[in-house]
């Protein structure tokens, strides 16, 4: 099964400070991926105005991955964690038994980010938060793990699920492949550029869901940045 998710078909919620596009049904808004895709529950494409953001609110039993594409986001939570995650870097919050947090754009420019929710492999985990720097140069022409719960994957922020989020930068004309083990699936989102993925053409900010395939074959039509989530 291969399903292209065009950016212009995503669910949308817009306020005076936030423009959110939803790959999955979210907050009562319908989206192309109506239900879950394995343990993947949410993939939101958020544009946050300067000096605004998400005020303190709570979550539980969810792994929440934030990938910042432009600008920066400042995190604060009920455990006392504080941090600022800049473009190209990643933060992971383990909601576990319960955590409250805020995500604020303290910058003087818009912040653009992906918010990805993955259901953990068990409930009532200890809550927590981590962030890490991932130099973009290291991702040139290859997939680099950014967040993972797979034992065989190193160098990524940990999550409590048998899944891995990869990031890659593909120069125009280059190709990348990612093999999928039997029974696995993948969700890929093109942050910028133009790609052909398993024969399907993607434009900037499109997504594609792939299951029952042997792997993900990507060819860059122009310089591109993509995220690929390998899931059970």
N, C-alpha and C positions, 0 to 999 in steps of 0.2 A: 504494500500500500504506500503510495506517495501522494501527498496532498500539499499543494502550494497554498500559502496563506498570504495573499497580497496585503500590503500595508494599507491600501485604500479601502479594504474590506474589514479592517479591525474594528472592534467595539471602541467607542469613544466617550470620554467624560471630560468636560472642559469647564474650568472656573476662571476667575480673574487671575489666579496664580499658578494653575496646574493644567496642563494638556496631557491627558493619559490616553494611550491606545492599548487595547486589550487583545491579546491573542486568544485567551480563554475567557469564558463567562466570568465576570467579576463585578461585585457590588451591584448586582441586579441588572447589569448591562450585558446583552447578548454579544457573542463574539464567534468567529469561525470555528474555533476549537471549543465546542460547547462543554464537553466533559473533560475528565482527566486524560492524560496521555502517559500511561504507566503511573509513576509517582509524581509526575510533573503536574502541578495544579494551576500555576500562574506564570505568565510571562507578560509583564507590563512594560510599555515603552513610555517613559515619563519625561516631560519637559517642565522644569520647575523654575519659576521666575526668581530673580535676585531678591535676597532678603526675605524669603518666604520658605515654607516647607510643611512637612507633616509634623504636627504637634504630638505631644506625648500620648501614646495609645498602646494597647496591649495585644499580644499574640501568645499562642501556646501550640505545642506539638507541630511545629513546622520549621524547616530549614530555609532561611531566607537569604538568598545570594543577591548582592547588588554589584553590578558592573557599571562603572562610571565611564561615559563616553566623551563628554565635554564638561568642563567646569569642575566642580568638587561638591561633595556632600559631607556635612558634619553630623556625626552620630553622638547621641547621649542616651544612656539607658539606666534602668532602675538598679543595676548591679554596680553602678559607678564607672562604667566604661565610657570613655570619650575618645573621639578620633575624627580625623578629616581624611576622606578618601578622594584622591584626585583622578583625573581622566586616565584611563588605562589600567587602573588598579581595582581591587576587589575587596569587599567585606562580606563576611558570613555571620549571620545571627542564628543561634540555636534557640528557638523559642521554648522548647522543652516544657517544663511544668508551668511556665509563665514568665513573661518578661514585658516590661513597658519601655518604650523607646521613642525618640524623636529623630527625624532626619531633616536637617535644615540646610538650605542653600544660603550660606553667609557671604557668598561671592557677589561681585558687581556685574555678573553676567549670568545668563541662563545656564542651568545645569541639565544635561541630558543623560539619562541612565536607563539601564534595564533592571527591573525588579523581578526576580525569579524565585518562585516558591516550589520547593520539593518536599513531599511528605517524608518524614523520617521512617527508618525501618522499625522503630518501636516508639511507644508513647512514654511520657513522663521522664524524659531525659533531663539532665542538669542543664539549665539555660546558660548561654554564654555568647561572646562576640569576639571576632578576630578580624584583622585586616592584613593585607600583604601587597607589596609592590611587585609588579610584573612588567619589566622593561619591554616596550613594544619591539625593540630591535631583536629581542630573543625569539619573537614569534614570526619573524620573516620567513615565509616559505615552509612553515611547519605548524602543527598543532601543539600547543603547550597547555598542560593541565593547570587550571586555575583553582578549581574546587573539586574535591573528590572524596568518596568514601570507599573506593576500591583499594584493597590491600596492595595490589601490584603497582599502584600509582604513587609516585613520590613528588615532592616539591610543591604540592597544591595545598590550599586551605582545606582542613578536614570538614566533611559533612557526614551526617549519620544516615547514609543511604548508599546502596551499591550503584553509584552513578558518578560520572565525571563531566565537568564542564571544561571544554577546551576553547582557547582563543587562537586565532591565526591571522596573519597578514599575507595576502597573496598578491605578488606582482602580476601585472597584466600578462596573460599568456601562460602563466604557471598552472600546475595541476597538483592537487593533493588528494590522497585517499585515506579513508579511515575504515578499517574492517570492523564489522559487528559480529560478535559471537552469537551463536544460535539462540533465538528467543529474545534478542536485544532489539532496541529501537533507538532512533535518534531524532532530535529536534534541532534544526539549524536555523539561525537568524542572521541575515546579512546586515551588519551595522552600517556599512558604506560600500559603494562600488556596484559591480555587476558580476554575477556568477551564473554558470550553468551547473546545476546539481542533479546528478543522475538523469541527465537529459532535459531537465526543467530549468527554464530561465528565471532568475531572481533579480529584482531591482532593489535599490537601497531600501532597507527596513522591512523587506519581505521576510517571511519565514517558510519553512518546509518541514513537514512531518514525514518520517520514513520508518516503515516497519516491514517485516518479512522480506528484507533485502540482505544481501551478503555484506554490503558496506556502503559508504558514502563516497561518491566520486565527484570532486569539485574542480572546475576549471574557471579561472578568472578572465573575464572579458576585459576588465580594466582593473587597476589597483583596487584591492578590496580588503575589508576587515570583516571577519565572521566569527560567530560563537557557535559551537557545536556541543550539544548535551547528549551523552551516551547513557541510555537508561535501560533498566530491566523491564 
